């Protein structure tokens, strides 16, 4: 298992520091913005190819900037440790989600208008294809692989984790605003301030989730660790919400 580096210790690579890495980081941010906008404006079927292209483009930028596969959490030698760390954390998470699903309030929070009228084939596609690939896999490569890796060669791990997690939280601003329109657990919004407050909460929560994902990536030494937690977190939560809307007994 890969030891977690000291959060306040700089892992800066002197060779990379002399290169215009800041330009590459700026390019990564631009790609993330375009990717985010397209994913939230194109028809649902367009998210997967856009996400794959976006993640591949970011990896290309990072590699051309001089980063090694290990800097990106994608080194083959660390894959085994990454899978082990992720599998253990995922098992605990899934057990917690299943337990929480027995609580009616939990099902109410996760149930929203997106699931109304959604047939089983579409739900299975969401849970088994779109969420694991277009969300968990590509987002982890982008944020805990490329962005975190590029920042860690310029500053301390702690700063890199904080910065990348803040950006990850902001990444959920557009989907948060979109989901707000269909949340069934809220009967009526009293003001625009309440709506924006709820979106802000989602941004903060996903930002904190980014910190946890970053820790897992550093602990396992590979993005596989965070992917294996991110995917079931979203997919199982989706399943709970979908089943609640279908009035299925737990």
Buried (B, 14 or more C-beta within 10 A) or exposed (E): EBEBBEBEEBBBBEEBEEEEBEEBBEBBEEBBEEBBEBBEEEEEEEBBEBBBBBBEBBBEBBBEBBBBBBBBBBBEEBBBBBBBBBBBBBEEBBEEBEEBBEEEEBBBBBBBEBBEEBEEEBBEBBBEEBBBBBBBBBBBBBBBBBBBBBBBBBBBBBBBBBBBBBBBBBBBBBBBBEBBEEBBEBEEBEEEEEBEEBBEEBBEEBBEBBBBBBBBBBBBBBBBBBBBBBBBBBBBBBBBBBBBBBEEEE
